[in-house]
Amino acid sequence: MKKVENIDCPNGWLIDPHNKWAIHFDSKKDSIDHIANDLTIDMWGVVPSGSKPMEFKSRRKATKQDSIKTWNQLVASNWVEIDVDKIKTA
């Protein structure tokens, strides 16, 4: 996966190489055409075969620049972008 460089901000899910952790990057729009400068980064534990597919661990707010930096660091550490619906199927 390539680095995030020429986009407004990262948005979506990354999962670690061991399929134990998933991180959600979420940008909120403060108007129709404008993405807010603050984003949330949520960390989730992936439950291998439990009744609930994922378990919420933590949330932090980040600037757009910090979220791009975090995304790129995770991708450089072999995290991959995923479609969370594949994990969250009940």
PyMOL Python script that loads the backbone (N, CA, C, O; Angstrom):
from pymol import cmd

cmd.read_pdbstr("""\
ATOM      1  N   MET A   1       0.840  -1.171   0.000  1.00  0.00           N
ATOM      2  CA  MET A   1       0.000   0.000   0.000  1.00  0.00           C
ATOM      3  C   MET A   1       0.880   1.226   0.000  1.00  0.00           C
ATOM      4  O   MET A   1       1.866   1.293   0.734  1.00  0.00           O
ATOM      5  N   LYS A   2       0.531   2.187  -0.813  1.00  0.00           N
ATOM      6  CA  LYS A   2       1.356   3.387  -0.868  1.00  0.00           C
ATOM      7  C   LYS A   2       0.940   4.399   0.181  1.00  0.00           C
ATOM      8  O   LYS A   2      -0.151   4.324   0.747  1.00  0.00           O
ATOM      9  N   LYS A   3       1.825   5.340   0.426  1.00  0.00           N
ATOM     10  CA  LYS A   3       1.588   6.375   1.421  1.00  0.00           C
ATOM     11  C   LYS A   3       0.479   7.319   0.980  1.00  0.00           C
ATOM     12  O   LYS A   3       0.208   7.490  -0.209  1.00  0.00           O
ATOM     13  N   VAL A   4      -0.145   7.916   1.969  1.00  0.00           N
ATOM     14  CA  VAL A   4      -1.148   8.944   1.716  1.00  0.00           C
ATOM     15  C   VAL A   4      -0.401  10.252   1.513  1.00  0.00           C
ATOM     16  O   VAL A   4       0.259  10.736   2.433  1.00  0.00           O
ATOM     17  N   GLU A   5      -0.495  10.822   0.339  1.00  0.00           N
ATOM     18  CA  GLU A   5       0.214  12.068   0.087  1.00  0.00           C
ATOM     19  C   GLU A   5      -0.695  13.137  -0.491  1.00  0.00           C
ATOM     20  O   GLU A   5      -0.745  14.254   0.024  1.00  0.00           O
ATOM     21  N   ASN A   6      -1.397  12.814  -1.532  1.00  0.00           N
ATOM     22  CA  ASN A   6      -2.165  13.831  -2.244  1.00  0.00           C
ATOM     23  C   ASN A   6      -3.666  13.705  -2.020  1.00  0.00           C
ATOM     24  O   ASN A   6      -4.453  13.907  -2.945  1.00  0.00           O
ATOM     25  N   ILE A   7      -4.065  13.372  -0.797  1.00  0.00           N
ATOM     26  CA  ILE A   7      -5.484  13.341  -0.503  1.00  0.00           C
ATOM     27  C   ILE A   7      -5.750  14.311   0.641  1.00  0.00           C
ATOM     28  O   ILE A   7      -4.824  14.762   1.315  1.00  0.00           O
ATOM     29  N   ASP A   8      -7.008  14.620   0.851  1.00  0.00           N
ATOM     30  CA  ASP A   8      -7.362  15.547   1.922  1.00  0.00           C
ATOM     31  C   ASP A   8      -6.983  14.987   3.288  1.00  0.00           C
ATOM     32  O   ASP A   8      -6.408  15.694   4.116  1.00  0.00           O
ATOM     33  N   CYS A   9      -7.304  13.724   3.521  1.00  0.00           N
ATOM     34  CA  CYS A   9      -6.949  13.084   4.788  1.00  0.00           C
ATOM     35  C   CYS A   9      -7.257  11.592   4.679  1.00  0.00           C
ATOM     36  O   CYS A   9      -8.067  11.178   3.850  1.00  0.00           O
ATOM     37  N   PRO A  10      -6.603  10.784   5.524  1.00  0.00           N
ATOM     38  CA  PRO A  10      -6.910   9.354   5.488  1.00  0.00           C
ATOM     39  C   PRO A  10      -8.307   9.111   6.053  1.00  0.00           C
ATOM     40  O   PRO A  10      -8.739   9.783   6.990  1.00  0.00           O
ATOM     41  N   ASN A  11      -8.989   8.159   5.480  1.00  0.00           N
ATOM     42  CA  ASN A  11     -10.327   7.813   5.940  1.00  0.00           C
ATOM     43  C   ASN A  11     -10.531   6.338   5.658  1.00  0.00           C
ATOM     44  O   ASN A  11     -10.429   5.900   4.512  1.00  0.00           O
ATOM     45  N   GLY A  12     -10.817   5.574   6.693  1.00  0.00           N
ATOM     46  CA  GLY A  12     -11.031   4.149   6.502  1.00  0.00           C
ATOM     47  C   GLY A  12     -10.355   3.335   7.587  1.00  0.00           C
ATOM     48  O   GLY A  12     -10.058   3.837   8.671  1.00  0.00           O
ATOM     49  N   TRP A  13     -10.119   2.080   7.279  1.00  0.00           N
ATOM     50  CA  TRP A  13      -9.622   1.119   8.256  1.00  0.00           C
ATOM     51  C   TRP A  13      -8.281   0.535   7.836  1.00  0.00           C
ATOM     52  O   TRP A  13      -8.043   0.261   6.660  1.00  0.00           O
ATOM     53  N   LEU A  14      -7.411   0.351   8.824  1.00  0.00           N
ATOM     54  CA  LEU A  14      -6.158  -0.396   8.646  1.00  0.00           C
ATOM     55  C   LEU A  14      -6.161  -1.537   9.652  1.00  0.00           C
ATOM     56  O   LEU A  14      -6.701  -1.399  10.750  1.00  0.00           O
ATOM     57  N   ILE A  15      -5.559  -2.665   9.280  1.00  0.00           N
ATOM     58  CA  ILE A  15      -5.433  -3.801  10.193  1.00  0.00           C
ATOM     59  C   ILE A  15      -3.969  -4.204  10.269  1.00  0.00           C
ATOM     60  O   ILE A  15      -3.241  -4.129   9.279  1.00  0.00           O
ATOM     61  N   ASP A  16      -3.544  -4.636  11.458  1.00  0.00           N
ATOM     62  CA  ASP A  16      -2.135  -4.972  11.647  1.00  0.00           C
ATOM     63  C   ASP A  16      -1.807  -6.307  10.987  1.00  0.00           C
ATOM     64  O   ASP A  16      -2.712  -7.078  10.665  1.00  0.00           O
ATOM     65  N   PRO A  17      -0.519  -6.586  10.784  1.00  0.00           N
ATOM     66  CA  PRO A  17      -0.130  -7.809  10.063  1.00  0.00           C
ATOM     67  C   PRO A  17      -0.526  -9.104  10.774  1.00  0.00           C
ATOM     68  O   PRO A  17      -0.560 -10.162  10.144  1.00  0.00           O
ATOM     69  N   HIS A  18      -0.825  -9.040  12.073  1.00  0.00           N
ATOM     70  CA  HIS A  18      -1.181 -10.241  12.834  1.00  0.00           C
ATOM     71  C   HIS A  18      -2.694 -10.378  13.028  1.00  0.00           C
ATOM     72  O   HIS A  18      -3.159 -11.285  13.718  1.00  0.00           O
ATOM     73  N   ASN A  19      -3.453  -9.470  12.416  1.00  0.00           N
ATOM     74  CA  ASN A  19      -4.920  -9.476  12.491  1.00  0.00           C
ATOM     75  C   ASN A  19      -5.444  -9.424  13.924  1.00  0.00           C
ATOM     76  O   ASN A  19      -6.454 -10.049  14.245  1.00  0.00           O
ATOM     77  N   LYS A  20      -4.750  -8.672  14.786  1.00  0.00           N
ATOM     78  CA  LYS A  20      -5.187  -8.516  16.166  1.00  0.00           C
ATOM     79  C   LYS A  20      -5.775  -7.138  16.438  1.00  0.00           C
ATOM     80  O   LYS A  20      -6.611  -6.990  17.330  1.00  0.00           O
ATOM     81  N   TRP A  21      -5.354  -6.134  15.690  1.00  0.00           N
ATOM     82  CA  TRP A  21      -5.773  -4.747  15.906  1.00  0.00           C
ATOM     83  C   TRP A  21      -6.251  -4.130  14.600  1.00  0.00           C
ATOM     84  O   TRP A  21      -5.711  -4.402  13.528  1.00  0.00           O
ATOM     85  N   ALA A  22      -7.268  -3.298  14.714  1.00  0.00           N
ATOM     86  CA  ALA A  22      -7.754  -2.526  13.572  1.00  0.00           C
ATOM     87  C   ALA A  22      -7.870  -1.075  14.027  1.00  0.00           C
ATOM     88  O   ALA A  22      -8.268  -0.802  15.159  1.00  0.00           O
ATOM     89  N   ILE A  23      -7.524  -0.157  13.148  1.00  0.00           N
ATOM     90  CA  ILE A  23      -7.600   1.263  13.454  1.00  0.00           C
ATOM     91  C   ILE A  23      -8.480   1.947  12.415  1.00  0.00           C
ATOM     92  O   ILE A  23      -8.315   1.760  11.209  1.00  0.00           O
ATOM     93  N   HIS A  24      -9.421   2.746  12.918  1.00  0.00           N
ATOM     94  CA  HIS A  24     -10.344   3.462  12.048  1.00  0.00           C
ATOM     95  C   HIS A  24     -10.018   4.946  12.053  1.00  0.00           C
ATOM     96  O   HIS A  24      -9.978   5.576  13.110  1.00  0.00           O
ATOM     97  N   PHE A  25      -9.788   5.497  10.876  1.00  0.00           N
ATOM     98  CA  PHE A  25      -9.560   6.932  10.695  1.00  0.00           C
ATOM     99  C   PHE A  25     -10.861   7.513  10.181  1.00  0.00           C
ATOM    100  O   PHE A  25     -11.388   7.073   9.159  1.00  0.00           O
ATOM    101  N   ASP A  26     -11.383   8.514  10.901  1.00  0.00           N
ATOM    102  CA  ASP A  26     -12.671   9.081  10.531  1.00  0.00           C
ATOM    103  C   ASP A  26     -12.578  10.596  10.479  1.00  0.00           C
ATOM    104  O   ASP A  26     -12.206  11.246  11.456  1.00  0.00           O
ATOM    105  N   SER A  27     -12.918  11.139   9.336  1.00  0.00           N
ATOM    106  CA  SER A  27     -12.936  12.597   9.198  1.00  0.00           C
ATOM    107  C   SER A  27     -14.384  13.041   9.137  1.00  0.00           C
ATOM    108  O   SER A  27     -15.193  12.478   8.398  1.00  0.00           O
ATOM    109  N   LYS A  28     -14.690  14.032   9.903  1.00  0.00           N
ATOM    110  CA  LYS A  28     -16.038  14.599   9.903  1.00  0.00           C
ATOM    111  C   LYS A  28     -16.044  15.848   9.042  1.00  0.00           C
ATOM    112  O   LYS A  28     -15.111  16.649   9.091  1.00  0.00           O
ATOM    113  N   LYS A  29     -17.078  16.009   8.268  1.00  0.00           N
ATOM    114  CA  LYS A  29     -17.207  17.223   7.468  1.00  0.00           C
ATOM    115  C   LYS A  29     -17.911  18.277   8.293  1.00  0.00           C
ATOM    116  O   LYS A  29     -18.951  18.016   8.897  1.00  0.00           O
ATOM    117  N   ASP A  30     -17.332  19.488   8.316  1.00  0.00           N
ATOM    118  CA  ASP A  30     -18.008  20.560   9.037  1.00  0.00           C
ATOM    119  C   ASP A  30     -18.872  21.401   8.107  1.00  0.00           C
ATOM    120  O   ASP A  30     -19.556  22.320   8.557  1.00  0.00           O
ATOM    121  N   SER A  31     -18.844  21.094   6.817  1.00  0.00           N
ATOM    122  CA  SER A  31     -19.781  21.657   5.849  1.00  0.00           C
ATOM    123  C   SER A  31     -19.820  20.684   4.674  1.00  0.00           C
ATOM    124  O   SER A  31     -19.102  19.684   4.668  1.00  0.00           O
ATOM    125  N   ILE A  32     -20.636  20.968   3.707  1.00  0.00           N
ATOM    126  CA  ILE A  32     -20.815  20.033   2.587  1.00  0.00           C
ATOM    127  C   ILE A  32     -19.506  19.767   1.849  1.00  0.00           C
ATOM    128  O   ILE A  32     -19.225  18.624   1.489  1.00  0.00           O
ATOM    129  N   ASP A  33     -18.709  20.793   1.621  1.00  0.00           N
ATOM    130  CA  ASP A  33     -17.497  20.641   0.822  1.00  0.00           C
ATOM    131  C   ASP A  33     -16.204  20.717   1.626  1.00  0.00           C
ATOM    132  O   ASP A  33     -15.121  20.653   1.044  1.00  0.00           O
ATOM    133  N   HIS A  34     -16.287  20.850   2.930  1.00  0.00           N
ATOM    134  CA  HIS A  34     -15.082  21.085   3.717  1.00  0.00           C
ATOM    135  C   HIS A  34     -14.907  20.013   4.785  1.00  0.00           C
ATOM    136  O   HIS A  34     -15.812  19.779   5.586  1.00  0.00           O
ATOM    137  N   ILE A  35     -13.757  19.368   4.800  1.00  0.00           N
ATOM    138  CA  ILE A  35     -13.448  18.376   5.816  1.00  0.00           C
ATOM    139  C   ILE A  35     -12.833  19.088   7.017  1.00  0.00           C
ATOM    140  O   ILE A  35     -11.961  19.942   6.857  1.00  0.00           O
ATOM    141  N   ALA A  36     -13.281  18.743   8.199  1.00  0.00           N
ATOM    142  CA  ALA A  36     -12.777  19.371   9.419  1.00  0.00           C
ATOM    143  C   ALA A  36     -11.297  19.063   9.601  1.00  0.00           C
ATOM    144  O   ALA A  36     -10.796  18.058   9.096  1.00  0.00           O
ATOM    145  N   ASN A  37     -10.601  19.937  10.328  1.00  0.00           N
ATOM    146  CA  ASN A  37      -9.179  19.728  10.595  1.00  0.00           C
ATOM    147  C   ASN A  37      -8.934  18.664  11.650  1.00  0.00           C
ATOM    148  O   ASN A  37      -7.864  18.056  11.666  1.00  0.00           O
ATOM    149  N   ASP A  38      -9.903  18.420  12.536  1.00  0.00           N
ATOM    150  CA  ASP A  38      -9.747  17.399  13.558  1.00  0.00           C
ATOM    151  C   ASP A  38     -10.403  16.106  13.116  1.00  0.00           C
ATOM    152  O   ASP A  38     -11.522  16.100  12.604  1.00  0.00           O
ATOM    153  N   LEU A  39      -9.696  15.023  13.321  1.00  0.00           N
ATOM    154  CA  LEU A  39     -10.195  13.699  12.974  1.00  0.00           C
ATOM    155  C   LEU A  39     -10.160  12.824  14.212  1.00  0.00           C
ATOM    156  O   LEU A  39      -9.521  13.170  15.205  1.00  0.00           O
ATOM    157  N   THR A  40     -10.845  11.695  14.156  1.00  0.00           N
ATOM    158  CA  THR A  40     -10.735  10.728  15.234  1.00  0.00           C
ATOM    159  C   THR A  40     -10.027   9.487  14.714  1.00  0.00           C
ATOM    160  O   THR A  40     -10.213   9.074  13.570  1.00  0.00           O
ATOM    161  N   ILE A  41      -9.215   8.908  15.579  1.00  0.00           N
ATOM    162  CA  ILE A  41      -8.522   7.658  15.282  1.00  0.00           C
ATOM    163  C   ILE A  41      -8.940   6.683  16.375  1.00  0.00           C
ATOM    164  O   ILE A  41      -8.600   6.867  17.544  1.00  0.00           O
ATOM    165  N   ASP A  42      -9.678   5.645  15.989  1.00  0.00           N
ATOM    166  CA  ASP A  42     -10.189   4.650  16.932  1.00  0.00           C
ATOM    167  C   ASP A  42      -9.409   3.355  16.798  1.00  0.00           C
ATOM    168  O   ASP A  42      -9.126   2.899  15.690  1.00  0.00           O
ATOM    169  N   MET A  43      -9.065   2.768  17.933  1.00  0.00           N
ATOM    170  CA  MET A  43      -8.385   1.478  17.935  1.00  0.00           C
ATOM    171  C   MET A  43      -9.364   0.404  18.389  1.00  0.00           C
ATOM    172  O   MET A  43     -10.075   0.574  19.380  1.00  0.00           O
ATOM    173  N   TRP A  44      -9.392  -0.692  17.662  1.00  0.00           N
ATOM    174  CA  TRP A  44     -10.292  -1.808  17.939  1.00  0.00           C
ATOM    175  C   TRP A  44      -9.476  -3.091  18.026  1.00  0.00           C
ATOM    176  O   TRP A  44      -8.524  -3.287  17.270  1.00  0.00           O
ATOM    177  N   GLY A  45      -9.858  -3.958  18.951  1.00  0.00           N
ATOM    178  CA  GLY A  45      -9.285  -5.300  19.016  1.00  0.00           C
ATOM    179  C   GLY A  45     -10.131  -6.214  18.156  1.00  0.00           C
ATOM    180  O   GLY A  45     -11.359  -6.182  18.229  1.00  0.00           O
ATOM    181  N   VAL A  46      -9.482  -7.026  17.344  1.00  0.00           N
ATOM    182  CA  VAL A  46     -10.194  -7.974  16.496  1.00  0.00           C
ATOM    183  C   VAL A  46     -10.379  -9.259  17.299  1.00  0.00           C
ATOM    184  O   VAL A  46      -9.402  -9.889  17.704  1.00  0.00           O
ATOM    185  N   VAL A  47     -11.620  -9.642  17.526  1.00  0.00           N
ATOM    186  CA  VAL A  47     -11.922 -10.855  18.283  1.00  0.00           C
ATOM    187  C   VAL A  47     -11.974 -12.017  17.294  1.00  0.00           C
ATOM    188  O   VAL A  47     -12.804 -12.019  16.386  1.00  0.00           O
ATOM    189  N   PRO A  48     -11.087 -13.011  17.465  1.00  0.00           N
ATOM    190  CA  PRO A  48     -10.960 -14.075  16.453  1.00  0.00           C
ATOM    191  C   PRO A  48     -12.244 -14.841  16.161  1.00  0.00           C
ATOM    192  O   PRO A  48     -12.627 -14.960  14.997  1.00  0.00           O
ATOM    193  N   SER A  49     -12.917 -15.360  17.172  1.00  0.00           N
ATOM    194  CA  SER A  49     -14.126 -16.135  16.878  1.00  0.00           C
ATOM    195  C   SER A  49     -15.157 -15.973  17.987  1.00  0.00           C
ATOM    196  O   SER A  49     -15.798 -16.935  18.410  1.00  0.00           O
ATOM    197  N   GLY A  50     -15.298 -14.754  18.441  1.00  0.00           N
ATOM    198  CA  GLY A  50     -16.258 -14.495  19.504  1.00  0.00           C
ATOM    199  C   GLY A  50     -17.613 -14.118  18.958  1.00  0.00           C
ATOM    200  O   GLY A  50     -17.819 -14.068  17.745  1.00  0.00           O
ATOM    201  N   SER A  51     -18.538 -13.851  19.868  1.00  0.00           N
ATOM    202  CA  SER A  51     -19.868 -13.466  19.425  1.00  0.00           C
ATOM    203  C   SER A  51     -19.890 -12.032  18.903  1.00  0.00           C
ATOM    204  O   SER A  51     -20.724 -11.690  18.064  1.00  0.00           O
ATOM    205  N   LYS A  52     -18.953 -11.167  19.407  1.00  0.00           N
ATOM    206  CA  LYS A  52     -18.834  -9.836  18.829  1.00  0.00           C
ATOM    207  C   LYS A  52     -17.575  -9.772  17.984  1.00  0.00           C
ATOM    208  O   LYS A  52     -16.509 -10.224  18.402  1.00  0.00           O
ATOM    209  N   PRO A  53     -17.705  -9.215  16.808  1.00  0.00           N
ATOM    210  CA  PRO A  53     -16.599  -9.224  15.871  1.00  0.00           C
ATOM    211  C   PRO A  53     -15.426  -8.338  16.249  1.00  0.00           C
ATOM    212  O   PRO A  53     -14.283  -8.694  15.963  1.00  0.00           O
ATOM    213  N   MET A  54     -15.670  -7.181  16.890  1.00  0.00           N
ATOM    214  CA  MET A  54     -14.577  -6.283  17.242  1.00  0.00           C
ATOM    215  C   MET A  54     -14.871  -5.651  18.593  1.00  0.00           C
ATOM    216  O   MET A  54     -16.029  -5.492  18.980  1.00  0.00           O
ATOM    217  N   GLU A  55     -13.805  -5.291  19.308  1.00  0.00           N
ATOM    218  CA  GLU A  55     -13.953  -4.710  20.631  1.00  0.00           C
ATOM    219  C   GLU A  55     -13.248  -3.356  20.674  1.00  0.00           C
ATOM    220  O   GLU A  55     -12.049  -3.262  20.410  1.00  0.00           O
ATOM    221  N   PHE A  56     -14.005  -2.310  21.010  1.00  0.00           N
ATOM    222  CA  PHE A  56     -13.457  -0.958  21.056  1.00  0.00           C
ATOM    223  C   PHE A  56     -12.424  -0.847  22.168  1.00  0.00           C
ATOM    224  O   PHE A  56     -12.647  -1.318  23.283  1.00  0.00           O
ATOM    225  N   LYS A  57     -11.267  -0.209  21.852  1.00  0.00           N
ATOM    226  CA  LYS A  57     -10.203  -0.040  22.843  1.00  0.00           C
ATOM    227  C   LYS A  57      -9.977   1.426  23.203  1.00  0.00           C
ATOM    228  O   LYS A  57      -9.938   1.771  24.385  1.00  0.00           O
ATOM    229  N   SER A  58      -9.829   2.284  22.211  1.00  0.00           N
ATOM    230  CA  SER A  58      -9.520   3.682  22.536  1.00  0.00           C
ATOM    231  C   SER A  58      -9.851   4.604  21.369  1.00  0.00           C
ATOM    232  O   SER A  58     -10.030   4.168  20.232  1.00  0.00           O
ATOM    233  N   ARG A  59      -9.924   5.900  21.692  1.00  0.00           N
ATOM    234  CA  ARG A  59     -10.164   6.929  20.677  1.00  0.00           C
ATOM    235  C   ARG A  59      -9.275   8.119  20.992  1.00  0.00           C
ATOM    236  O   ARG A  59      -9.080   8.484  22.151  1.00  0.00           O
ATOM    237  N   ARG A  60      -8.740   8.718  19.932  1.00  0.00           N
ATOM    238  CA  ARG A  60      -8.017   9.972  20.117  1.00  0.00           C
ATOM    239  C   ARG A  60      -8.319  10.896  18.957  1.00  0.00           C
ATOM    240  O   ARG A  60      -8.621  10.462  17.846  1.00  0.00           O
ATOM    241  N   LYS A  61      -8.229  12.171  19.246  1.00  0.00           N
ATOM    242  CA  LYS A  61      -8.395  13.171  18.189  1.00  0.00           C
ATOM    243  C   LYS A  61      -7.020  13.497  17.636  1.00  0.00           C
ATOM    244  O   LYS A  61      -6.020  13.467  18.354  1.00  0.00           O
ATOM    245  N   ALA A  62      -6.985  13.807  16.356  1.00  0.00           N
ATOM    246  CA  ALA A  62      -5.724  14.146  15.703  1.00  0.00           C
ATOM    247  C   ALA A  62      -5.978  15.194  14.638  1.00  0.00           C
ATOM    248  O   ALA A  62      -7.076  15.290  14.090  1.00  0.00           O
ATOM    249  N   THR A  63      -4.953  15.974  14.352  1.00  0.00           N
ATOM    250  CA  THR A  63      -5.047  16.906  13.237  1.00  0.00           C
ATOM    251  C   THR A  63      -4.940  16.124  11.940  1.00  0.00           C
ATOM    252  O   THR A  63      -4.561  14.952  11.928  1.00  0.00           O
ATOM    253  N   LYS A  64      -5.273  16.780  10.873  1.00  0.00           N
ATOM    254  CA  LYS A  64      -5.166  16.139   9.564  1.00  0.00           C
ATOM    255  C   LYS A  64      -3.721  15.694   9.301  1.00  0.00           C
ATOM    256  O   LYS A  64      -3.490  14.585   8.820  1.00  0.00           O
ATOM    257  N   GLN A  65      -2.760  16.554   9.616  1.00  0.00           N
ATOM    258  CA  GLN A  65      -1.349  16.235   9.389  1.00  0.00           C
ATOM    259  C   GLN A  65      -0.908  15.052  10.256  1.00  0.00           C
ATOM    260  O   GLN A  65      -0.193  14.165   9.788  1.00  0.00           O
ATOM    261  N   ASP A  66      -1.337  15.044  11.517  1.00  0.00           N
ATOM    262  CA  ASP A  66      -0.982  13.931  12.404  1.00  0.00           C
ATOM    263  C   ASP A  66      -1.609  12.621  11.946  1.00  0.00           C
ATOM    264  O   ASP A  66      -0.987  11.563  12.054  1.00  0.00           O
ATOM    265  N   SER A  67      -2.833  12.684  11.436  1.00  0.00           N
ATOM    266  CA  SER A  67      -3.480  11.457  10.977  1.00  0.00           C
ATOM    267  C   SER A  67      -2.787  10.909   9.725  1.00  0.00           C
ATOM    268  O   SER A  67      -2.656   9.694   9.573  1.00  0.00           O
ATOM    269  N   ILE A  68      -2.348  11.790   8.838  1.00  0.00           N
ATOM    270  CA  ILE A  68      -1.595  11.334   7.651  1.00  0.00           C
ATOM    271  C   ILE A  68      -0.275  10.705   8.091  1.00  0.00           C
ATOM    272  O   ILE A  68       0.122   9.665   7.566  1.00  0.00           O
ATOM    273  N   LYS A  69       0.403  11.329   9.049  1.00  0.00           N
ATOM    274  CA  LYS A  69       1.668  10.789   9.562  1.00  0.00           C
ATOM    275  C   LYS A  69       1.455   9.411  10.200  1.00  0.00           C
ATOM    276  O   LYS A  69       2.221   8.481   9.947  1.00  0.00           O
ATOM    277  N   THR A  70       0.418   9.288  11.023  1.00  0.00           N
ATOM    278  CA  THR A  70       0.126   8.000  11.665  1.00  0.00           C
ATOM    279  C   THR A  70      -0.214   6.939  10.630  1.00  0.00           C
ATOM    280  O   THR A  70       0.283   5.815  10.713  1.00  0.00           O
ATOM    281  N   TRP A  71      -1.051   7.277   9.658  1.00  0.00           N
ATOM    282  CA  TRP A  71      -1.420   6.335   8.587  1.00  0.00           C
ATOM    283  C   TRP A  71      -0.160   5.833   7.881  1.00  0.00           C
ATOM    284  O   TRP A  71       0.013   4.629   7.695  1.00  0.00           O
ATOM    285  N   ASN A  72       0.714   6.754   7.491  1.00  0.00           N
ATOM    286  CA  ASN A  72       1.926   6.376   6.764  1.00  0.00           C
ATOM    287  C   ASN A  72       2.856   5.515   7.608  1.00  0.00           C
ATOM    288  O   ASN A  72       3.484   4.595   7.084  1.00  0.00           O
ATOM    289  N   GLN A  73       2.956   5.800   8.915  1.00  0.00           N
ATOM    290  CA  GLN A  73       3.782   4.985   9.802  1.00  0.00           C
ATOM    291  C   GLN A  73       3.228   3.567   9.902  1.00  0.00           C
ATOM    292  O   GLN A  73       3.987   2.598   9.881  1.00  0.00           O
ATOM    293  N   LEU A  74       1.920   3.446  10.009  1.00  0.00           N
ATOM    294  CA  LEU A  74       1.307   2.114  10.094  1.00  0.00           C
ATOM    295  C   LEU A  74       1.490   1.334   8.800  1.00  0.00           C
ATOM    296  O   LEU A  74       1.821   0.148   8.825  1.00  0.00           O
ATOM    297  N   VAL A  75       1.276   1.995   7.675  1.00  0.00           N
ATOM    298  CA  VAL A  75       1.451   1.327   6.376  1.00  0.00           C
ATOM    299  C   VAL A  75       2.905   0.881   6.194  1.00  0.00           C
ATOM    300  O   VAL A  75       3.160  -0.192   5.647  1.00  0.00           O
ATOM    301  N   ALA A  76       3.857   1.701   6.650  1.00  0.00           N
ATOM    302  CA  ALA A  76       5.271   1.338   6.571  1.00  0.00           C
ATOM    303  C   ALA A  76       5.591   0.137   7.472  1.00  0.00           C
ATOM    304  O   ALA A  76       6.582  -0.563   7.262  1.00  0.00           O
ATOM    305  N   SER A  77       4.729  -0.090   8.485  1.00  0.00           N
ATOM    306  CA  SER A  77       4.909  -1.231   9.391  1.00  0.00           C
ATOM    307  C   SER A  77       4.037  -2.418   8.981  1.00  0.00           C
ATOM    308  O   SER A  77       3.740  -3.288   9.800  1.00  0.00           O
ATOM    309  N   ASN A  78       3.632  -2.449   7.725  1.00  0.00           N
ATOM    310  CA  ASN A  78       2.890  -3.566   7.122  1.00  0.00           C
ATOM    311  C   ASN A  78       1.419  -3.665   7.519  1.00  0.00           C
ATOM    312  O   ASN A  78       0.810  -4.722   7.357  1.00  0.00           O
ATOM    313  N   TRP A  79       0.841  -2.585   8.033  1.00  0.00           N
ATOM    314  CA  TRP A  79      -0.605  -2.558   8.207  1.00  0.00           C
ATOM    315  C   TRP A  79      -1.222  -2.399   6.824  1.00  0.00           C
ATOM    316  O   TRP A  79      -0.625  -1.777   5.946  1.00  0.00           O
ATOM    317  N   VAL A  80      -2.414  -2.956   6.624  1.00  0.00           N
ATOM    318  CA  VAL A  80      -3.057  -2.881   5.310  1.00  0.00           C
ATOM    319  C   VAL A  80      -4.472  -2.335   5.436  1.00  0.00           C
ATOM    320  O   VAL A  80      -5.138  -2.524   6.454  1.00  0.00           O
ATOM    321  N   GLU A  81      -4.911  -1.665   4.402  1.00  0.00           N
ATOM    322  CA  GLU A  81      -6.260  -1.133   4.367  1.00  0.00           C
ATOM    323  C   GLU A  81      -7.240  -2.280   4.169  1.00  0.00           C
ATOM    324  O   GLU A  81      -6.997  -3.187   3.373  1.00  0.00           O
ATOM    325  N   ILE A  82      -8.356  -2.231   4.902  1.00  0.00           N
ATOM    326  CA  ILE A  82      -9.345  -3.313   4.813  1.00  0.00           C
ATOM    327  C   ILE A  82     -10.744  -2.747   4.655  1.00  0.00           C
ATOM    328  O   ILE A  82     -11.001  -1.569   4.904  1.00  0.00           O
ATOM    329  N   ASP A  83     -11.633  -3.623   4.236  1.00  0.00           N
ATOM    330  CA  ASP A  83     -13.062  -3.338   4.233  1.00  0.00           C
ATOM    331  C   ASP A  83     -13.598  -3.928   5.532  1.00  0.00           C
ATOM    332  O   ASP A  83     -13.680  -5.148   5.673  1.00  0.00           O
ATOM    333  N   VAL A  84     -13.961  -3.078   6.473  1.00  0.00           N
ATOM    334  CA  VAL A  84     -14.345  -3.529   7.806  1.00  0.00           C
ATOM    335  C   VAL A  84     -15.583  -4.421   7.786  1.00  0.00           C
ATOM    336  O   VAL A  84     -15.777  -5.210   8.711  1.00  0.00           O
ATOM    337  N   ASP A  85     -16.419  -4.319   6.765  1.00  0.00           N
ATOM    338  CA  ASP A  85     -17.603  -5.171   6.701  1.00  0.00           C
ATOM    339  C   ASP A  85     -17.242  -6.646   6.639  1.00  0.00           C
ATOM    340  O   ASP A  85     -18.033  -7.497   7.047  1.00  0.00           O
ATOM    341  N   LYS A  86     -16.053  -6.957   6.132  1.00  0.00           N
ATOM    342  CA  LYS A  86     -15.608  -8.352   6.091  1.00  0.00           C
ATOM    343  C   LYS A  86     -15.299  -8.871   7.482  1.00  0.00           C
ATOM    344  O   LYS A  86     -15.431 -10.068   7.736  1.00  0.00           O
ATOM    345  N   ILE A  87     -14.888  -7.987   8.394  1.00  0.00           N
ATOM    346  CA  ILE A  87     -14.578  -8.393   9.758  1.00  0.00           C
ATOM    347  C   ILE A  87     -15.833  -8.340  10.632  1.00  0.00           C
ATOM    348  O   ILE A  87     -16.045  -9.218  11.469  1.00  0.00           O
ATOM    349  N   LYS A  88     -16.660  -7.319  10.440  1.00  0.00           N
ATOM    350  CA  LYS A  88     -17.779  -7.082  11.342  1.00  0.00           C
ATOM    351  C   LYS A  88     -19.029  -7.893  11.012  1.00  0.00           C
ATOM    352  O   LYS A  88     -20.099  -7.599  11.545  1.00  0.00           O
ATOM    353  N   THR A  89     -18.929  -8.891  10.161  1.00  0.00           N
ATOM    354  CA  THR A  89     -20.095  -9.711   9.895  1.00  0.00           C
ATOM    355  C   THR A  89     -20.407 -10.552  11.116  1.00  0.00           C
ATOM    356  O   THR A  89     -19.522 -11.187  11.689  1.00  0.00           O
ATOM    357  N   ALA A  90     -21.631 -10.551  11.497  1.00  0.00           N
ATOM    358  CA  ALA A  90     -22.015 -11.255  12.725  1.00  0.00           C
ATOM    359  C   ALA A  90     -22.344 -12.706  12.459  1.00  0.00           C
ATOM    360  O   ALA A  90     -22.686 -13.442  13.385  1.00  0.00           O
TER     361      ALA A  90
END
""", "prot")
cmd.dss("prot")
cmd.show_as("cartoon", "prot")
cmd.util.cbc("prot")
cmd.orient("prot")
